[in-house]
Amino acid sequence: MAFSKLSFIFVLVHVSLLFSSLVLSNDDEDNLLQGINSYRQSVNLPQFVKNGKAECLADKIASELEDQPCTTITTGSTIVPATQTQLANYPKLLNKCKIDMNTTSDGVILPVCVPKMVPTLVLTNYTHSSYAKYLNNSKYTGVGVGSEEDWMVVILTTSTSTGSFSKAVSLVSQMGFGHYLLPIALGGLSIYLSMAFSNMSLVLFALASTLLLYSHPVECNEKEDDIFNAINDYRQSHNVSALKRNNPADCLADEIADDLADQDCTGNEAFAKDPYRTVPMLVNFPKLAKKCDIEVNSTMDGIILPVCVHKLVRDVVLNNFTKTAYTKFLKDKKYTGAGVGSENDWLVMILSTDKPSGSFSGATSLVAFGIVQFFVMSFSGLLLAITLSF
């Protein structure tokens, strides 16, 4: 019991230090989540665990609802992922958060609208309405919370694959702690079986199975990918190394494109004339960075390059990057990463650096593991099994 208490105190201190930067979630969202978790404990249920993907989607839905009157969706009316009722842009929002639709059918989306976000009223809209039955249901284990203006959105997720609000896993996608333990286990198992049964085919089978497991395609915007690849071809034609995809920068580029979506293309000229003034011209920049869990101080050495092209015609978009003032940034070796996002006629490219002040990163966490790390972890499993066998 003493150990549990000490561990609990350690976790609280560690988490408070880890999240003490300016990229903390919206206070209204934090207050609501604390209130909901207290309610869960009062009915002898475990607290909800934050789900990053669900949080992204909750933010997107809240942004979608922000200009609508509170009467649009009455409290107690859920948005059912399985039927996508009351939300015409649901598939598009899922794509923005890189969520596989098949992983949402068992979840539930609970929006409320409360003028000025009065904390007690927001909470009672969840705990003293028909939403309470979802909070009381033990099958829901995770949560994502987002807000915009008077709208608050809570998404409840499950531990099942059909309610996890996750994305398809690939060798280039983000892999959490549990995912990179699997290659170690499979690597170790394969070598153990080969030694036990003197059958090398088992090794090949285990490794092939692991590769298949981690090679499921991730749904991405094809236009964004096409431009990203074309920019890398341009870089390499000037003897500059290819840019690596930066996931937080991808998120921020999407948010900025969304923010610009309703603006006329004439605004593009101001960005192109002086790219260094892009951030000052984006009045919502701190808010957008916060949505992507990006520390503003980690964006100082990066650069944000928006273009506006009718229907985002590929060659015209590419010319807007390679034959304008943006060219010097594409040729600059200090930029090593990139994020791309688009909305309507706007496409935004963010160039990041390897420096902390240009990495577009947030609090330290267990983040993306690519193909190299995957093989390193698998090889670690092989070595571990060999060591244990002697």
FENURRA-V935033 format. One record per residue. RES is the residue in one letter. PHI is phi as a letter, one per 40 degrees, with the letter a starting at -180 (NA if undefined). OMEGA is omega as a letter, one per 40 degrees, with the letter a starting at -180 (NA if undefined). Layout:
RES PHI OMEGA
RES PHI OMEGA
//
This chain:
M NA i
A c i
F c a
S c a
K c i
L c i
S c a
F c i
I c i
F c a
V c a
L c i
V c a
H c a
V c a
S c i
L c a
L c a
F b a
S c i
S c a
L c a
V c i
L c i
S c i
N d a
D d i
D c a
E c i
D c a
N c i
L c a
L c i
Q c i
G c i
I c i
N c i
S c i
Y c i
R d a
Q c a
S c i
V b i
N g i
L b i
P c i
Q c i
F c i
V c a
K c i
N b a
G d a
K c i
A c i
E c i
C d a
L c i
A c i
D c a
K c a
I c i
A c i
S c i
E c a
L c a
E d a
D c a
Q c i
P c a
C c a
T c a
T c i
I b a
T c i
T d a
G h i
S c a
T c i
I c a
V c a
P d a
A c a
T b i
Q f a
T c i
Q g a
L a a
A c a
N c a
Y d i
P d i
K c i
L c i
L c a
N c i
K c a
C c i
K f i
I b i
D c a
M d a
N c a
T c a
T b a
S c a
D c i
G c i
V a a
I b a
L b i
P c i
V b i
C b a
V b i
P d i
K g i
M f i
V c a
P d a
T c i
L c i
V c a
L c a
T c i
N c i
Y c a
T c a
H b i
S a i
S c i
Y c a
A d a
K c i
Y c i
L c a
N c a
N c a
S c a
K c i
Y c a
T b a
G b a
V a i
G b a
V b i
G a a
S a i
E a a
E f a
D c a
W b i
M b i
V b i
V b i
I b i
L b a
T b i
T b i
S c a
T c a
S c a
T c i
G a a
S c a
F f a
S b i
K b i
A c a
V c i
S b a
L c a
V b a
S c i
Q c i
M b i
G c a
F d a
G c a
H c a
Y c i
L c a
L c i
P c i
I c a
A c a
L c i
G c i
G c a
L c a
S c a
I c i
Y c a
L c a
S c i
M c a
A c a
F b i
S f a
N b a
M c a
S c i
L c i
V c a
L c i
F c a
A c a
L c i
A c i
S c a
T c i
L c i
L c a
L c a
Y b a
S b i
H c a
P c i
V b a
E c i
C b i
N c a
E c i
K c i
E c i
D c a
D c i
I c i
F d a
N c i
A c i
I c i
N c i
D c i
Y c i
R d a
Q c i
S c i
H b i
N f i
V b a
S c a
A c i
L c i
K c a
R c i
N b a
N d i
P c i
A c i
D d i
C d a
L c i
A c i
D c a
E c a
I c i
A c i
D c a
D c a
L c a
A d a
D c i
Q c i
D c a
C c i
T c i
G c a
N c a
E c a
A c i
F c a
A c a
K c a
D a a
P d a
Y c a
R c a
T c a
V c i
P d a
M c i
L c a
V c a
N c a
F d i
P d a
K c a
L c i
A c a
K c i
K c a
C c a
D f i
I b i
E c a
V d a
N c a
S c a
T b a
M c a
D c i
G c i
I a a
I b a
L b i
P c i
V b i
C b a
V b a
H d a
K g i
L f i
V c a
R d a
D c i
V c i
V d a
L c i
N c i
N c i
F c a
T c a
K b i
T b i
A c i
Y c a
T d a
K c i
F c i
L c a
K c a
D c a
K c a
K c i
Y c a
T b a
G b a
A a i
G b a
V b i
G a a
S a i
E a a
N f a
D c a
W b i
L b a
V b i
M b i
I b i
L b a
S b i
T b i
D c a
K c i
P d a
S c i
G b a
S c a
F f a
S b i
G b i
A c a
T c i
S a i
L c a
V b a
A d i
F b a
G c a
I c a
V c i
Q c i
F d a
F c i
V c a
M c i
S c a
F c i
S c i
G c i
L c a
L c i
L c a
A c i
I c a
T c a
L c a
S c a
F c NA
//
